[in-house]
Structure formats: C-alpha cells, structure tokens
Amino acid sequence: MLKRVAAIYDIHGNYSALNAVLEEIQGCNVDSIVIGGDLAWGPQPALVMKRIMALEGDVHFIKGNADREVGERYGVKQGLDEWIAEINQWCADQLTESQLKFLNNLQKEVTLNIDGLGEVLFVHGSPRNDEEAIRKDTSEIEIKPMIDSVKQEIIVCGHTHIHFDRTVLDKRIINAGSVGLQSAARGACWALLGPDVDLRETEYNYQLAAEQIRQSGMPMASAFADHVLNPPTVGP
C-alpha cells in the first residue's frame, strides 16, 4: 500500500510550472507520482517530455486526449479546428521519435492502493472516455453512465483544468486541476493523496514563464502566455 501519491495533470507543455510542482513534490515524501495526461500540447513540449521521461522512482503515466492528438498528428481530417490542428502538428514536430512513441504508448488508466483511501482509479477525462468532462457542476444524471462500471470508490480525473473534490452517487470524484493551463486558480494545480486528499496550488515565476512561452514559436503562443498571466475563471 502506498502512503502518499502525487497526481499531476494537464501539464500542457508549461515547463516552468512543471518544474515548480516537481520541486514541491520532492519535499512531500511521496511513494508514487501519477501523471494524468495532456503532457506536451503546449509551448515547450520537448522540454516537458525530456523532464518527465527522466523521472526516477514509481511514476505512472495516463494518456490524455491531447497526447493522442499530438502523438498521432491529428488534424482537420479528424474533425479538429484548424488552430488546434496547427498546434498539434507544431508540437509533434518538436518531439523526437522516442518521445512520440512514449506518448502513443501511454495507458488509459491506473489503479493504486493508497493508505487511508483504498483503491483509487486515475483517468484523464472520465472512466468511459478521455474527452468526457466531469466538472464540479456536472449533474448526477450525466455522470451516472460515465461511472457505472467503476468498482473503486474514489476516482481522480483531470481534463477540465479546475480543482474539485465532490461525492456523486457514492463515488468520491477528485479533479487534480491543471499544472500548466489552470483555470479558476493562480498557480500550478495538482493533488496529494494519502491518507486524505490535499488539493495543492504551487506558485512559480509567471512573468518569466510567459516570456519564455512568447519566444517558443508555438502558434498562438501569446494567447497561451496571457492565460498563464491571467487565468480564466472557467475551464476549457
């Protein structure tokens, strides 16, 4: 049984935010880290991939929808808007073949046994679909078919970029928030689990991060930098 687990989701190519969170995690005496998807879609994909692929210890990776889209170079033929397709292509072009292969081989979900919590299921969107959003105000009627087949009492997800901890139909559903593209929060958001749940928000140098993002060459880099400097109050 694991005593403490760090869950970090939706990094979205924000290297400064990722580094700040990983530094804080080093002082938390965790047994394991779960990286819950959407790793490289963002301004610094190669730096982020190099950093997380070099992590030592017990690290689990889950594939997010953006990981699939970057890894498989999704475009307008897959029904995406042109601006998303352009970013997917740019991010994929920044990555090495081994990094792309790593993205394409990520697993759908992870289950860990954590002290004080028991078996916890980690997914990206919902247990049913990595593009399906469970929000803090999603109705029970909408959530029920998403979680009907889940035997675990606790589900950790991401995708919507906003922290929450709520109970729905006898399931405790925790959103770890977003490390690199957060909403309704100022810092890089993540979760520390065991023996209870601690929703964390890590400060970092937002001005420096925004300047590095503007210089990254990513399409729409300025919009991404503005998001880092002034996070919206609602998720994507």
N, C-alpha and C positions, 0 to 999 in steps of 0.2 A: 504494500500500500504506500502511495506517495503522500508525503506530508504537505508539500506546497507545490503548486503548479502555476506558472505564469502563462496567461493567454494573451497573445498579441495578434491583432487582426488588422487587415486593411492598411498595410504599410504604404502602398501606392507610390513606391519609388522615392519616398522622402527620407533621404539618408540621415540628415541631422536629427530628425525625430526618432528614427530607429536607434541611432547611437545613444541618444539620451535615455530611451527606455531600457536598452540593454545594460547600460551603466547602472541604472537604478535596480534592475533585476539582480545584478551581481551582489548587491547588498541585502537581498531578500532571502538568501539561503534556500533557493528553490531546488526541487529534485528533478523537475522537468519543465520544458517550455513547449507550448503548443503555438505554432504559427498558423493562423487560421485563414490564410488565403488573401488574394489580391496583393501580391508582393511587388511586382515590377511595373505595373501600369502607372507610370508617373515620370517625373523629370530625371531621376537618377537611377534607372533600372539596373545598370551594370554594377554600380557601387553597392546597391542594396543586395543584389544576388550574391556578389562576392562575399559580403559580410555575413549573410545568413548561412551560406553554404559552408563557411569556415567555422561555424559554431560547434563547440565540443560538448559532450555530455548527452543527456537524453533529450533529444529535440524531435518533435513530431510536426509534420507539415500537412496541411489540408489544401486542396485545390479550390480556388475561388473562380468565379465566372471570368474575371479579368485575366487570370492566369491561363485559362483555356484559350481565351481570345488572343492573347499575345503569343502564347506558345504555338498556336495553330494558325496564326496570322489571319484572324477573322477580318472580313471587310464588308463592303456593301452587299456582296453576293450572299452573305449570311444574314442580311437584313439590318445591318448596323447603319447608323447615321454616318455621313462622310467624315465628320470631325473625329468620331470615335475610331473609325477605320484607319484614319491617318495616324492617330496616336498609337494604335495597335501596331501598325507597320513600323513606325519610328522606334518604338520600344523594342520590338523584335530585332530590328537592325542593330541595336546597341549591344545585344547579348551574344555570347559565344554559343557554339553548338551544344556544348555541355550544359550551359545554363538553360537553354531552350529545352533540352532533353529533360533536365531536372524539373522544370515547370510541367512538362507533359506527363511526367510520371508521378505526380503528387496524388495522394489518395483522397477519397471522397469524405471520409470521416475518421475520427479517432475516439476510442473509449478508454478512459483511465479511471482507476480506483483511487480516490483521494480521501485522506483522513478527514473525518467529520462530515463528508458529503456523500461518500459511497461512489457508485459507478456514475461517471459523468460523460455524456455524449457531446463531442465537439463537432460542429458542422460549420459550413460557411454561411449559407442563407437560411434554409430550413432543412430539416431532416429529409425532406422529399426532393428538394431542388435547390441548387446553389444560386439561382437567380431569384428565388422566392424570398420576399421580405417579411420578417416578423418584426414589427415595430412596437414601441411601447404603448401604442393605442390601437393596435390591430385587434379586431373583435375575436371573441372566442369562437364564433361560428366559422370565421375564416381560418383560424389556427387549427381547429379540431382535425381536419383531414391531413394537415401537414404533420401532425404528431401522433396520429392514431396507431402507427406501428412501432412507436418508440417504447421500449421497456424501461429505460432509465428514467429516474425521477427528475434529473437535472439535465438541461440542455444548454450548452454555450454556443452562441452564434455571433455573427457579425453582419456585414453587408450593408446595413443601413447607417453605419457610422455614428450612432448615438448610443451612449451607455444606457442600460436599464437593467433592473432586476425585478421580475414580476412573476406571479404564480397564475397559471392558466390551466384549468381542467386537471388539477392536482400535479401539474408539472411546473417546476421552477425553471423559468427561462431567463438566461442572463445574456445580455449583449455586451461584449467586451469593448465596444466602441472602436474607433479608428486611431491608429498610431499616426498616420501621415496625412489624412484628409478628413479630420474630425469635424463634426457639426455639433452645435449646442455646447461647446466646450472650448477652452482656450488652448490647453496643452495637448500633448500626445496621450491618447486614452488607451488603457489596457486593463486587465483584471488579474488579481492574485487570488487563487483558490486554495483553501485548506487552512484551518478547519472550517472557515466560513468563506464568504465572498467579499472581497475588498475591491471596489471599482477605483482604479488609480488614474491620476492625471499628472503627467510629467511635463514640467516646463523645460523649454530649450530656447536657443537663440533664434527667435522667429525672424528677426531682421536679416541676420546672416543667411539663414535658410532660404528666405525669399530672394535674396540677391543671387545666391548660387542657382536657384531654380530658374530665375530670369536668364541666366547665362547658359543654361543647359542645352538649348537648341530644340527642346521639345515643342511641337506645335501647341499653341495656347499656353505657353509657359507663364506668361504674365497673369493669366486668369488663375492658374494654379497658385502662383505666388500671392496673389491677392487673397485667395482662400485661406492660405496659411496665416496671413497677417490679420485677416478679418473673417473668422469662421462664421458661416451662416447659422441661423438658429434652428434650421430644419435639415434633415438628411436628404441624400440623393433619392 
